[in-house]
Amino acid sequence: MNPIFVAVSLALLILQGCSMNGGDTQLIPSGDSGTDDPPPSSPCTLTVGPEGEFIPQDTITSATRELCQSVFHATAGANGSTLKVTLDSWQGEGAVNLRITDLLGESVAELEGGTEGSWIQFQLDRSGEFLVYIEPTDPEADPNEYSLSTTCVAACREFTRYPIVFFHGMAGTDSFLGIMDYWYGVTPVLSEAGYLTQMPPGGALAEPSQRAEQFSAALDVMEEEGLGRRFNLIAHSQGGVDARYLISAMNQGERIASLTTIASPHRGSPFADILGGTIFSIPGFNQLVDEALTEFTELLGLGPGELAEATKSVTVEAMEEFNETILDSDDTAYFSWSGRTCGYAELICQADNNGEVVDPMFWASYRLVDAIAGPNDGLVPIESAQWGEHLGTLPADHLDEVGLLFGQSGTFDHEGFYLSEARRIAEEGF
């Protein structure tokens, strides 16, 4: 055999199956480095990690940034105020970039090449949450610990982390009977203090499922406009039933941070049973039944049949069935207030309730509900209004609770009450 052919064939076999290790003539299979060292890693591309802990004002929040990640946190303040976000510590090598965005991702302020102690300042164009993003200028920087803080430095006012959304009761929209604001005078008081509030309209006489759909659509719009990711609900009367339906049946517990109900008939109202004919005779009170029916049909402009249809969802039996299926969400905090009014001659009751006396409009219904279920606000018994954490009983009838009749709420300061509720929700961290 030709020696030149043998030499060439041997050389080809070596090149195909083996490689030379430096100057060593030992043959090593291709793809095997001969060591246990891992292959070189590919360049790191920064990705945004999970949302970090919320940063309350005047509190230092510490966390850890993982490899190949940027991090972000939410912070919050009041409309018109100026916030200062400080990188209190950065236990990593190299500089960092800070960026503030609104909830729609639009940049509000940016700082490039920051180091430990750097800060960024910006003014809020609405109350509520903003997002703080932090990323190392070197994408391959090792994981490190860091800490942040937020401080209000100018025009500081009150706020909640999430917007406060008010759900009205039966016969209300954004106004009551199209005549007066349902939550009379409340928006100006809360807005002036700094709070972001919304009062969407729902069907005046619709069932809870229908009204919940309308309220949910309003929350969708607020999210799309970047007003909030979650919401605090304050709901009066049937609005509390609507809100519970929205949270449970529509699976929106994660979207609703808290629900506070005011005189909502969680266990039904006996007066709805009277209107619907379930209770058609009360010995000694039949004249009051006639008076109450006349009063409410004239007030709402409905016939007896229409009135019965409008209230059928809040009868005692209907609410028993409702409560069996509409269960509370673990993601939502539930609070409630009940209302208490007094008859004209009930002096002890008046003394215990800041001089509260029932409005003539509710005189007949108050007496009827009192005879059947005890103390009430003219429509809803105290016991029925208790849900979640019961915060107390207001010295007010059903209209006084929201300042209807153009704010002539007797001795009850409804505006001061809702301001105190906004402050309580803020203290709860919502």
SULZIDA-V608805 format. One record per backbone hydrogen bond with DSSP energy under -1.0 kcal/mol. NH is the residue of the N-H (numbers start at 0). CO is the residue of the C=O. If there is no record, write none. Layout:
NH:CO, NH:CO
This chain:
5:1, 6:2, 7:3, 8:4, 9:5, 10:6, 11:7, 12:8, 13:9, 14:10, 15:11, 16:12, 17:13, 18:27, 23:20, 27:18, 29:16, 31:28, 46:67, 48:69, 51:71, 54:73, 57:149, 58:55, 60:147, 62:145, 64:143, 68:65, 69:46, 70:133, 72:131, 74:129, 76:127, 79:123, 80:77, 81:153, 82:121, 83:150, 84:119, 85:148, 86:117, 87:85, 88:146, 90:144, 91:89, 95:113, 96:134, 97:110, 98:132, 99:108, 100:130, 101:105, 104:101, 107:99, 108:99, 110:97, 113:95, 116:86, 117:114, 119:84, 121:82, 123:80, 127:76, 129:74, 130:100, 131:72, 132:98, 133:70, 134:96, 136:94, 140:137, 143:64, 145:62, 146:88, 147:60, 148:85, 150:83, 152:81, 157:192, 161:429, 163:195, 164:231, 165:197, 166:233, 170:203, 171:168, 172:174, 175:179, 176:170, 178:175, 179:175, 181:173, 183:181, 183:401, 185:182, 189:185, 190:186, 191:187, 192:188, 193:189, 194:189, 197:163, 210:206, 211:207, 212:208, 213:209, 214:210, 215:211, 216:212, 217:213, 218:214, 219:215, 220:216, 221:217, 222:218, 223:219, 224:220, 225:222, 226:221, 230:254, 231:162, 232:257, 233:164, 234:259, 235:166, 236:261, 238:235, 239:236, 241:237, 242:238, 243:239, 244:240, 245:241, 246:242, 247:243, 248:244, 249:244, 250:247, 251:246, 255:251, 256:230, 257:230, 258:332, 259:232, 260:334, 261:234, 262:336, 265:263, 265:383, 267:264, 268:313, 271:268, 272:268, 273:269, 274:270, 275:271, 277:272, 278:272, 284:281, 288:284, 289:285, 290:286, 291:287, 292:288, 293:289, 294:290, 295:291, 296:292, 297:293, 298:294, 299:295, 300:296, 301:296, 306:302, 307:303, 308:304, 309:305, 310:306, 313:310, 318:314, 319:315, 320:316, 321:317, 322:318, 325:321, 326:324, 331:328, 332:256, 334:258, 335:388, 336:260, 337:391, 339:393, 340:375, 345:342, 346:344, 349:345, 350:346, 351:347, 354:349, 355:352, 357:341, 361:358, 362:359, 365:361, 366:362, 367:363, 368:364, 369:365, 370:366, 371:367, 372:368, 373:369, 376:379, 381:374, 384:380, 385:382, 388:333, 390:335, 393:337, 395:393, 397:376, 400:396, 401:398, 403:398, 406:402, 407:404, 408:406, 411:408, 413:411, 416:412, 417:413, 418:414, 419:415, 420:416, 421:417, 422:418, 423:419, 424:420, 425:421, 426:422, 427:423, 428:425, 429:424
